[in-house]
Amino acid sequence: MMMMMSRYPRSRWLGWAALCVVVLYWVYNYPVCRLPTDTEIVQEVLRHAQAWKQNKTAIRMLRKLLEDCCEPRKMFALTKENSPMGKVLWYDGEFYYSHTVNKDTYQLFVKEPPLRLPLKKCSVVGNGGILKQSGCGREIDLSDFIMRCNLPPLSKEYTNDIGTRTHLVTANPSIIEKRFNNLQWSRKPFVESMKVYGKSYIYMPAFSMKPGTEPSLRAYYALNDVDSDQMVLFANPDFLKNVDKFWKRRGIRAKRLSTGLFMVSLALGLCEEVTIYGFWPFNSSLGESTVKHHYYDNVLPFSGFHTMSEEFRRLWQLHKEGVLHMRIGSCPAQVG
């Protein structure tokens, strides 16, 4: 009797194991839910690209969610209000590093968030190759507030597609390292290159990754010492961390979100109306012609760092819901 009873648990375990094998086989061969392919996404965009209508209720709902999780209006930049002396700033990209605000760093923070809110019509300009020959420059320049990513070139050959005005531009510390030798020798090329962005805010994640702190501080001093038109704002690592959590809870699986998605999140938290340009991670356009990764080059990002297709799918869903307007392809010609 004891021998018979001891066999039942084992038989039951074998039965469950067999059932799991059957379920896994079924899901693998006949998936109930799967992510669409790039081709299917392009076809979806072709069907719905022109049918956009702003949904103010959906905008308010998403802005409320962003406010509850991330407080973009108060927390997007480090200020003397939200980061007083002695506050410990934990790096959002390297969780085992921190910086305690001292008199040297505290003096670099603005007193309070500098933007006059609410912002009305905002444009977030990505760097995607889809912008090439789009003719969107004039439409972008008509916006009340324009955000750009990672110090993109604004030379004359591109302005018809990307515009000329900038109010806030991000500057990844890796750019300071690669383009300007970490500002350890001459600061003049960096200062001169920044003039193209006019009187704008330079938004730097100085406390995201430990190697980025020193280049960011040098960039601050380089511009401040020459009374530049630009004002450096340091991204608040708490804000970046919370935005990262916000999107990962909504299905974006990435080691780190792209700068573009951080900027769109900021715009959705600050602006009444958001239009985004240059967000297209695919190597072919709606007309099936080849698209470079950037409008100015074809340098690809590090593999496995961002999940640009997943980000696009989420942004496209917000477009369909009327939360933001995603411009893809050519912009309509302006009259007058």
C-alpha positions as CSV (number, residue, x, y, z in Angstrom):
1,M,0.0,0.0,0.0
2,M,2.8,2.4,0.9
3,M,4.5,1.7,-2.4
4,M,1.4,2.4,-4.4
5,M,0.8,5.7,-2.6
6,S,4.4,6.8,-3.2
7,R,4.0,6.4,-6.9
8,Y,1.0,8.7,-7.3
9,P,2.9,12.0,-6.7
10,R,5.5,11.0,-9.2
11,S,2.8,10.0,-11.8
12,R,1.0,13.3,-11.1
13,W,4.3,15.2,-11.7
14,L,5.0,13.3,-14.9
15,G,1.4,14.2,-16.1
16,W,1.9,17.9,-15.5
17,A,5.3,17.8,-17.2
18,A,3.7,16.2,-20.3
19,L,1.0,18.8,-20.3
20,C,3.5,21.6,-20.2
21,V,5.4,20.1,-23.1
22,V,2.1,20.0,-25.1
23,V,1.3,23.6,-24.2
24,L,4.7,24.9,-25.1
25,Y,4.5,23.0,-28.5
26,W,1.1,24.5,-29.2
27,V,2.2,28.1,-28.3
28,Y,5.3,27.8,-30.4
29,N,3.5,26.4,-33.5
30,Y,0.2,28.2,-33.1
31,P,0.9,31.4,-31.1
32,V,-2.2,33.2,-29.8
33,C,-0.4,36.5,-29.7
34,R,2.7,37.6,-31.5
35,L,4.4,40.9,-32.4
36,P,3.8,42.2,-35.9
37,T,6.6,42.0,-38.4
38,D,8.2,45.2,-39.8
39,T,6.3,44.7,-43.1
40,E,3.0,44.4,-41.3
41,I,3.7,47.6,-39.3
42,V,4.5,49.5,-42.6
43,Q,1.2,48.2,-44.0
44,E,-0.6,49.4,-40.9
45,V,0.9,52.8,-41.1
46,L,-0.1,53.1,-44.8
47,R,-3.7,52.4,-43.9
48,H,-3.9,54.9,-41.0
49,A,-1.2,57.5,-41.5
50,Q,-3.5,60.3,-42.7
51,A,-6.4,59.5,-40.4
52,W,-5.4,61.4,-37.3
53,K,-7.5,63.3,-34.9
54,Q,-6.5,64.8,-31.5
55,N,-8.1,63.2,-28.5
56,K,-7.9,65.6,-25.6
57,T,-9.4,63.2,-23.1
58,A,-6.8,60.6,-23.9
59,I,-4.1,63.3,-23.7
60,R,-5.2,64.3,-20.2
61,M,-5.3,60.7,-19.1
62,L,-1.8,60.0,-20.2
63,R,-0.5,63.2,-18.8
64,K,-2.1,62.3,-15.5
65,L,-0.3,58.9,-15.5
66,L,3.0,60.6,-16.3
67,E,2.5,63.1,-13.6
68,D,1.7,60.4,-11.0
69,C,4.7,58.4,-11.8
70,C,7.4,60.9,-12.9
71,E,6.3,64.5,-12.1
72,P,7.9,65.8,-15.3
73,R,7.0,69.5,-14.5
74,K,9.0,69.5,-11.3
75,M,11.5,66.7,-11.7
76,F,12.8,66.6,-15.3
77,A,15.9,68.6,-14.5
78,L,18.0,68.8,-11.3
79,T,17.2,72.0,-9.5
80,K,18.1,73.6,-6.2
81,E,14.5,72.8,-5.1
82,N,14.4,69.1,-5.9
83,S,18.1,68.3,-5.2
84,P,19.3,70.2,-2.1
85,M,22.7,69.9,-0.5
86,G,23.3,66.5,0.8
87,K,20.8,64.7,-1.4
88,V,22.1,61.4,-2.8
89,L,21.6,61.1,-6.6
90,W,21.6,57.4,-7.6
91,Y,22.8,57.0,-11.2
92,D,19.8,55.6,-13.2
93,G,22.0,53.7,-15.6
94,E,24.4,52.2,-13.1
95,F,22.5,51.5,-9.9
96,Y,25.6,50.9,-7.7
97,Y,27.0,54.4,-8.2
98,S,25.7,57.6,-6.5
99,H,26.7,61.2,-6.1
100,T,26.0,63.3,-3.0
101,V,25.1,66.9,-3.9
102,N,27.9,69.1,-2.6
103,K,28.6,72.8,-2.9
104,D,30.4,72.3,-6.2
105,T,27.5,70.5,-7.9
106,Y,24.7,72.4,-6.1
107,Q,25.8,75.7,-7.6
108,L,25.4,74.3,-11.1
109,F,21.7,73.5,-10.7
110,V,19.1,76.0,-11.7
111,K,17.0,77.4,-8.9
112,E,13.7,76.0,-10.2
113,P,12.4,74.4,-13.5
114,P,13.0,77.2,-16.1
115,L,10.2,76.4,-18.5
116,R,7.0,78.5,-18.6
117,L,4.2,76.0,-18.4
118,P,2.1,74.8,-19.9
119,L,3.8,74.7,-23.3
120,K,1.4,74.7,-26.2
121,K,2.4,73.2,-29.5
122,C,5.6,71.1,-29.1
123,S,7.6,69.2,-31.7
124,V,10.0,66.4,-30.8
125,V,12.4,66.0,-33.7
126,G,14.2,62.6,-33.9
127,N,17.1,61.9,-36.2
128,G,15.6,59.2,-38.4
129,G,16.5,59.0,-42.1
130,I,12.7,59.2,-42.8
131,L,13.2,63.0,-42.4
132,K,15.3,63.2,-45.6
133,Q,13.3,64.9,-48.4
134,S,10.3,65.2,-46.1
135,G,10.0,69.0,-46.4
136,C,9.0,69.2,-42.8
137,G,11.3,72.0,-41.8
138,R,8.9,74.9,-42.1
139,E,6.2,73.0,-40.1
140,I,8.6,72.2,-37.4
141,D,9.8,75.8,-37.1
142,L,6.2,76.9,-36.6
143,S,6.0,75.0,-33.3
144,D,6.0,76.9,-30.0
145,F,8.7,74.6,-28.5
146,I,11.1,72.4,-30.3
147,M,13.1,69.5,-28.8
148,R,16.0,67.8,-30.6
149,C,18.1,64.8,-29.7
150,N,21.9,64.3,-29.3
151,L,23.3,67.5,-30.9
152,P,22.2,66.7,-34.5
153,P,23.6,68.7,-37.4
154,L,21.4,71.7,-38.5
155,S,23.5,72.7,-41.5
156,K,21.9,74.4,-44.5
157,E,21.6,71.2,-46.5
158,Y,19.2,69.7,-44.0
159,T,17.1,72.7,-42.9
160,N,14.3,72.2,-45.5
161,D,13.6,68.9,-43.8
162,I,14.3,69.5,-40.2
163,G,14.0,73.3,-39.6
164,T,16.3,75.7,-37.9
165,R,14.9,76.5,-34.5
166,T,15.7,74.7,-31.2
167,H,14.5,75.3,-27.7
168,L,15.9,72.2,-26.0
169,V,18.5,69.7,-27.3
170,T,19.9,66.7,-25.6
171,A,23.7,66.1,-25.4
172,N,24.8,62.6,-24.6
173,P,28.2,62.7,-22.8
174,S,29.5,60.1,-25.2
175,I,29.2,62.8,-27.9
176,I,31.4,65.1,-25.9
177,E,33.9,62.2,-25.7
178,K,33.9,61.2,-29.4
179,R,33.5,64.6,-31.1
180,F,35.4,66.9,-28.7
181,N,38.0,64.6,-26.9
182,N,36.1,65.0,-23.6
183,L,36.9,68.8,-23.7
184,Q,40.3,68.0,-22.2
185,W,42.3,70.0,-24.8
186,S,40.4,72.8,-26.6
187,R,36.9,73.9,-25.8
188,K,36.5,76.3,-28.7
189,P,35.3,73.7,-31.3
190,F,32.6,72.7,-28.9
191,V,31.5,76.2,-28.1
192,E,31.4,77.2,-31.7
193,S,29.4,74.1,-32.7
194,M,26.7,74.9,-30.1
195,K,25.9,78.3,-31.7
196,V,23.7,76.6,-34.3
197,Y,21.2,75.8,-31.5
198,G,20.6,79.5,-30.7
199,K,19.3,80.4,-27.3
200,S,18.4,76.9,-26.1
201,Y,18.6,74.5,-23.2
202,I,21.3,71.8,-23.4
203,Y,19.8,68.8,-21.6
204,M,22.6,66.4,-20.3
205,P,22.3,63.1,-18.4
206,A,25.3,63.9,-16.2
207,F,24.3,61.4,-13.5
208,S,23.1,58.5,-15.6
209,M,26.4,56.7,-16.1
210,K,29.5,57.4,-14.0
211,P,31.8,58.0,-17.0
212,G,29.5,60.7,-18.3
213,T,29.7,63.0,-15.2
214,E,33.0,64.7,-15.9
215,P,32.4,65.4,-19.6
216,S,29.0,66.9,-18.7
217,L,30.5,69.2,-16.1
218,R,33.2,70.3,-18.5
219,A,30.5,71.1,-21.1
220,Y,28.7,73.2,-18.5
221,Y,31.9,75.2,-17.7
222,A,32.8,75.6,-21.3
223,L,29.5,77.3,-22.1
224,N,29.2,79.2,-18.9
225,D,32.7,80.7,-19.1
226,V,32.0,82.3,-22.4
227,D,28.5,83.6,-21.5
228,S,27.0,81.4,-24.1
229,D,23.3,81.7,-25.2
230,Q,22.8,78.1,-24.1
231,M,21.9,77.0,-20.6
232,V,22.9,73.5,-19.4
233,L,20.2,71.6,-17.6
234,F,21.2,68.3,-15.9
235,A,18.7,65.5,-16.3
236,N,17.3,64.3,-13.0
237,P,18.2,60.6,-12.7
238,D,15.1,60.0,-10.6
239,F,13.0,61.3,-13.5
240,L,14.8,59.1,-16.0
241,K,14.5,56.1,-13.8
242,N,10.8,56.6,-13.3
243,V,10.1,57.2,-17.1
244,D,12.1,53.9,-17.8
245,K,9.8,52.0,-15.4
246,F,6.7,53.7,-16.8
247,W,7.4,52.3,-20.3
248,K,8.7,49.0,-19.2
249,R,5.5,48.4,-17.4
250,R,3.8,49.0,-20.8
251,G,5.7,46.3,-22.6
252,I,8.9,47.9,-23.8
253,R,11.7,45.5,-23.2
254,A,15.1,47.3,-23.5
255,K,18.3,47.7,-21.6
256,R,17.7,51.4,-21.9
257,L,15.1,53.6,-23.5
258,S,16.1,55.7,-26.5
259,T,16.7,59.4,-26.0
260,G,13.8,60.0,-28.3
261,L,11.4,58.2,-26.1
262,F,12.6,60.1,-23.1
263,M,12.0,63.4,-25.0
264,V,8.5,62.3,-26.1
265,S,7.7,61.4,-22.5
266,L,8.8,64.8,-21.4
267,A,6.8,66.6,-24.1
268,L,3.7,64.6,-23.2
269,G,4.1,65.7,-19.6
270,L,4.7,69.4,-20.5
271,C,2.8,70.2,-23.7
272,E,-0.8,70.6,-24.8
273,E,-0.1,69.2,-28.2
274,V,2.8,67.0,-29.3
275,T,3.9,66.2,-32.9
276,I,6.9,64.0,-33.4
277,Y,9.2,63.7,-36.5
278,G,11.9,61.4,-37.5
279,F,10.8,58.4,-35.5
280,W,11.1,55.5,-38.0
281,P,13.4,52.6,-37.1
282,F,12.9,50.6,-40.3
283,N,15.3,50.5,-43.2
284,S,12.6,51.0,-45.8
285,S,10.1,53.8,-46.2
286,L,6.3,53.6,-46.9
287,G,7.2,53.7,-50.6
288,E,9.6,50.8,-50.0
289,S,12.7,52.9,-50.8
290,T,15.8,52.5,-48.6
291,V,16.0,54.7,-45.5
292,K,19.3,55.5,-43.7
293,H,19.4,55.2,-39.9
294,H,19.8,59.0,-39.5
295,Y,19.0,61.8,-41.9
296,Y,22.7,62.7,-41.8
297,D,24.5,59.3,-41.7
298,N,23.9,55.5,-41.5
299,V,25.7,54.8,-38.3
300,L,23.7,52.1,-36.4
301,P,23.3,52.0,-32.6
302,F,24.9,49.4,-30.4
303,S,23.0,46.1,-30.9
304,G,20.8,45.0,-28.0
305,F,20.8,48.4,-26.2
306,H,17.5,49.9,-27.5
307,T,14.4,48.2,-28.9
308,M,13.5,50.8,-31.4
309,S,10.8,48.7,-33.1
310,E,9.0,48.2,-29.8
311,E,9.2,51.9,-29.0
312,F,7.8,52.7,-32.4
313,R,4.8,50.4,-32.0
314,R,4.0,52.1,-28.7
315,L,4.3,55.5,-30.2
316,W,2.2,54.5,-33.1
317,Q,-0.5,53.3,-30.7
318,L,-0.5,56.7,-29.1
319,H,-0.8,58.3,-32.6
320,K,-3.9,56.1,-33.3
321,E,-5.4,57.0,-29.9
322,G,-5.0,60.8,-30.7
323,V,-2.5,61.4,-27.9
324,L,0.3,62.6,-30.2
325,H,0.7,63.2,-33.9
326,M,3.4,61.2,-35.6
327,R,4.6,62.6,-38.9
328,I,5.9,60.0,-41.3
329,G,7.0,60.8,-44.8
330,S,6.4,64.2,-46.5
331,C,4.8,67.1,-44.7
332,P,2.0,69.0,-46.6
333,A,3.2,72.1,-48.3
334,Q,2.5,75.3,-46.3
335,V,0.3,77.9,-48.0
336,G,1.5,81.5,-48.1
